[in-house]
Amino acid sequence: MTVKPTGHYQLRGDGLYIEFDRLFHAPIEDVWYSLTNRNAMKAWIGTYTGSPSTGAVRFRMNAEGDVAEDEGWQAVSILFCDAPHHFVADGSSPEHMRVFANLTERGGMTALTFGQRLYPGTDVASWGCGWDYYLDRLIAARSGSPMPAWESYFPAFTRYYRDLPVPVRPRTPTESIDVVEADAVLVVDADDRGEPGHGPEAGYDPAHDADLDSPATPTR
């Protein structure tokens, strides 16, 4: 797999997001399973304890280096879930973080848009590198390919995210907008490893994004 930075900014009703797109040659239910099933998630990002139906779980990433089994857990609130199309969740590790996933299916292919809301002080370069990394791990896990190396993403992608233009929402006479200032968001420290976590800049890149070998049904 040839890795590349693919995050892009998107202004939504509740603020500025960094978003990533993926395209899978698989049914929507199959991709949803990879994103939400605690056992399937272990192959690419982590796992959780508790029942999502209660609206709260404890989540732990599993590609963050050597962390003891009782460390690295964070409380996650599930704010909205419409399986297998959409979920929104808030986490708290180490700062408040909101993420969402949107899935749509057409012609036997499923498009995923994953996004993280950006608050003042968010280190976009580290999170951008991280989500590129984790979403590529998702592709690798589903296709049975070798996992990508974190060193291919950080600090290699930091300049891309440092230079990524921030959109400005046009102000209307009846609209009051709080737009996150670029200087407040683009916090980069090349000496830090950052937080591990792809969407093409101009359309999907089948060679990079397509999950050609994914199973027709989830492995249970």
Helices and strands as residue ranges (DSSP letters): E 8-12, E 15-24, H 28-36, H 38-41, E 46-49, G 52-54, E 56-61, E 74-82, E 86-92, E 96-106, E 109-117, H 124-143, G 150-152, H 158-163, H 182-185, H 206-209
